[in-house]
Amino acid sequence: QIYARITNSKIGSDMQGLDKKFVGIEKIYKEVAM
């Protein structure tokens, strides 16, 4: 159970990292579009 919880928290932090990357890519696209 503890192992599953660690895996879930790792997946959660990975997803947050992906969200930040996508936000950065979006900002670049908006700057290029302007």
PDB file as gemmi writes it, atoms N, CA and C in Angstrom:
CRYST1    1.000    1.000    1.000  90.00  90.00  90.00 P 1                      
ATOM      1  N   GLN A   1       0.839  -1.201   0.000  1.00  0.00           N  
ATOM      2  CA  GLN A   1       0.000   0.000   0.000  1.00  0.00           C  
ATOM      3  C   GLN A   1       0.879   1.257   0.000  1.00  0.00           C  
ATOM      4  N   ILE A   2       1.928   1.208   0.806  1.00  0.00           N  
ATOM      5  CA  ILE A   2       2.845   2.359   0.846  1.00  0.00           C  
ATOM      6  C   ILE A   2       3.489   2.549  -0.528  1.00  0.00           C  
ATOM      7  N   TYR A   3       3.883   1.417  -1.151  1.00  0.00           N  
ATOM      8  CA  TYR A   3       4.523   1.498  -2.469  1.00  0.00           C  
ATOM      9  C   TYR A   3       3.595   2.143  -3.493  1.00  0.00           C  
ATOM     10  N   ALA A   4       2.312   1.747  -3.462  1.00  0.00           N  
ATOM     11  CA  ALA A   4       1.334   2.313  -4.402  1.00  0.00           C  
ATOM     12  C   ALA A   4       1.197   3.808  -4.162  1.00  0.00           C  
ATOM     13  N   ARG A   5       1.235   4.216  -2.905  1.00  0.00           N  
ATOM     14  CA  ARG A   5       1.092   5.638  -2.582  1.00  0.00           C  
ATOM     15  C   ARG A   5       2.290   6.419  -3.124  1.00  0.00           C  
ATOM     16  N   ILE A   6       3.490   5.861  -2.979  1.00  0.00           N  
ATOM     17  CA  ILE A   6       4.697   6.524  -3.501  1.00  0.00           C  
ATOM     18  C   ILE A   6       4.591   6.653  -5.016  1.00  0.00           C  
ATOM     19  N   THR A   7       4.145   5.588  -5.684  1.00  0.00           N  
ATOM     20  CA  THR A   7       4.001   5.613  -7.141  1.00  0.00           C  
ATOM     21  C   THR A   7       3.000   6.681  -7.563  1.00  0.00           C  
ATOM     22  N   ASN A   8       1.872   6.751  -6.845  1.00  0.00           N  
ATOM     23  CA  ASN A   8       0.842   7.739  -7.177  1.00  0.00           C  
ATOM     24  C   ASN A   8       1.377   9.156  -7.020  1.00  0.00           C  
ATOM     25  N   SER A   9       2.124   9.412  -5.937  1.00  0.00           N  
ATOM     26  CA  SER A   9       2.650  10.762  -5.720  1.00  0.00           C  
ATOM     27  C   SER A   9       3.696  11.087  -6.781  1.00  0.00           C  
ATOM     28  N   LYS A  10       4.474  10.085  -7.210  1.00  0.00           N  
ATOM     29  CA  LYS A  10       5.472  10.322  -8.260  1.00  0.00           C  
ATOM     30  C   LYS A  10       4.777  10.649  -9.580  1.00  0.00           C  
ATOM     31  N   ILE A  11       3.719   9.899  -9.910  1.00  0.00           N  
ATOM     32  CA  ILE A  11       2.962  10.171 -11.137  1.00  0.00           C  
ATOM     33  C   ILE A  11       2.365  11.571 -11.061  1.00  0.00           C  
ATOM     34  N   GLY A  12       1.834  11.937  -9.895  1.00  0.00           N  
ATOM     35  CA  GLY A  12       1.247  13.266  -9.712  1.00  0.00           C  
ATOM     36  C   GLY A  12       2.271  14.358  -9.952  1.00  0.00           C  
ATOM     37  N   SER A  13       3.480  14.196  -9.406  1.00  0.00           N  
ATOM     38  CA  SER A  13       4.502  15.228  -9.594  1.00  0.00           C  
ATOM     39  C   SER A  13       4.974  15.249 -11.047  1.00  0.00           C  
ATOM     40  N   ASP A  14       5.039  14.079 -11.700  1.00  0.00           N  
ATOM     41  CA  ASP A  14       5.408  14.023 -13.123  1.00  0.00           C  
ATOM     42  C   ASP A  14       4.385  14.783 -13.967  1.00  0.00           C  
ATOM     43  N   MET A  15       3.102  14.597 -13.651  1.00  0.00           N  
ATOM     44  CA  MET A  15       2.050  15.285 -14.402  1.00  0.00           C  
ATOM     45  C   MET A  15       2.158  16.793 -14.210  1.00  0.00           C  
ATOM     46  N   GLN A  16       2.465  17.235 -12.990  1.00  0.00           N  
ATOM     47  CA  GLN A  16       2.635  18.667 -12.742  1.00  0.00           C  
ATOM     48  C   GLN A  16       3.803  19.197 -13.567  1.00  0.00           C  
ATOM     49  N   GLY A  17       4.887  18.412 -13.651  1.00  0.00           N  
ATOM     50  CA  GLY A  17       6.027  18.814 -14.457  1.00  0.00           C  
ATOM     51  C   GLY A  17       5.644  18.951 -15.924  1.00  0.00           C  
ATOM     52  N   LEU A  18       4.842  18.020 -16.432  1.00  0.00           N  
ATOM     53  CA  LEU A  18       4.386  18.093 -17.826  1.00  0.00           C  
ATOM     54  C   LEU A  18       3.537  19.338 -18.041  1.00  0.00           C  
ATOM     55  N   ASP A  19       2.653  19.633 -17.071  1.00  0.00           N  
ATOM     56  CA  ASP A  19       1.804  20.827 -17.171  1.00  0.00           C  
ATOM     57  C   ASP A  19       2.673  22.067 -17.307  1.00  0.00           C  
ATOM     58  N   LYS A  20       3.728  22.167 -16.499  1.00  0.00           N  
ATOM     59  CA  LYS A  20       4.613  23.335 -16.556  1.00  0.00           C  
ATOM     60  C   LYS A  20       5.304  23.416 -17.910  1.00  0.00           C  
ATOM     61  N   LYS A  21       5.719  22.286 -18.446  1.00  0.00           N  
ATOM     62  CA  LYS A  21       6.364  22.271 -19.770  1.00  0.00           C  
ATOM     63  C   LYS A  21       5.399  22.755 -20.844  1.00  0.00           C  
ATOM     64  N   PHE A  22       4.156  22.272 -20.786  1.00  0.00           N  
ATOM     65  CA  PHE A  22       3.165  22.675 -21.793  1.00  0.00           C  
ATOM     66  C   PHE A  22       2.877  24.166 -21.693  1.00  0.00           C  
ATOM     67  N   VAL A  23       2.799  24.700 -20.465  1.00  0.00           N  
ATOM     68  CA  VAL A  23       2.561  26.139 -20.277  1.00  0.00           C  
ATOM     69  C   VAL A  23       3.720  26.916 -20.901  1.00  0.00           C  
ATOM     70  N   GLY A  24       4.941  26.454 -20.703  1.00  0.00           N  
ATOM     71  CA  GLY A  24       6.098  27.116 -21.292  1.00  0.00           C  
ATOM     72  C   GLY A  24       6.029  27.084 -22.809  1.00  0.00           C  
ATOM     73  N   ILE A  25       5.652  25.955 -23.387  1.00  0.00           N  
ATOM     74  CA  ILE A  25       5.526  25.833 -24.848  1.00  0.00           C  
ATOM     75  C   ILE A  25       4.440  26.777 -25.354  1.00  0.00           C  
ATOM     76  N   GLU A  26       3.321  26.858 -24.628  1.00  0.00           N  
ATOM     77  CA  GLU A  26       2.220  27.749 -25.019  1.00  0.00           C  
ATOM     78  C   GLU A  26       2.691  29.194 -25.041  1.00  0.00           C  
ATOM     79  N   LYS A  27       3.453  29.582 -24.023  1.00  0.00           N  
ATOM     80  CA  LYS A  27       3.968  30.963 -23.961  1.00  0.00           C  
ATOM     81  C   LYS A  27       4.841  31.249 -25.175  1.00  0.00           C  
ATOM     82  N   ILE A  28       5.693  30.312 -25.536  1.00  0.00           N  
ATOM     83  CA  ILE A  28       6.586  30.498 -26.691  1.00  0.00           C  
ATOM     84  C   ILE A  28       5.755  30.658 -27.962  1.00  0.00           C  
ATOM     85  N   TYR A  29       4.732  29.801 -28.132  1.00  0.00           N  
ATOM     86  CA  TYR A  29       3.875  29.895 -29.326  1.00  0.00           C  
ATOM     87  C   TYR A  29       3.196  31.254 -29.393  1.00  0.00           C  
ATOM     88  N   LYS A  30       2.701  31.744 -28.253  1.00  0.00           N  
ATOM     89  CA  LYS A  30       2.010  33.038 -28.232  1.00  0.00           C  
ATOM     90  C   LYS A  30       2.979  34.155 -28.606  1.00  0.00           C  
ATOM     91  N   GLU A  31       4.211  34.084 -28.095  1.00  0.00           N  
ATOM     92  CA  GLU A  31       5.211  35.111 -28.410  1.00  0.00           C  
ATOM     93  C   GLU A  31       5.556  35.076 -29.894  1.00  0.00           C  
ATOM     94  N   VAL A  32       5.681  33.888 -30.444  1.00  0.00           N  
ATOM     95  CA  VAL A  32       5.999  33.744 -31.873  1.00  0.00           C  
ATOM     96  C   VAL A  32       4.838  34.275 -32.716  1.00  0.00           C  
ATOM     97  N   ALA A  33       3.605  34.009 -32.274  1.00  0.00           N  
ATOM     98  CA  ALA A  33       2.421  34.419 -33.038  1.00  0.00           C  
ATOM     99  C   ALA A  33       2.278  35.942 -33.079  1.00  0.00           C  
ATOM    100  N   MET A  34       2.782  36.625 -32.054  1.00  0.00           N  
ATOM    101  CA  MET A  34       2.583  38.081 -31.988  1.00  0.00           C  
ATOM    102  C   MET A  34       3.433  38.840 -32.992  1.00  0.00           C  
TER     103      MET A  34                                                      
END                                                                             
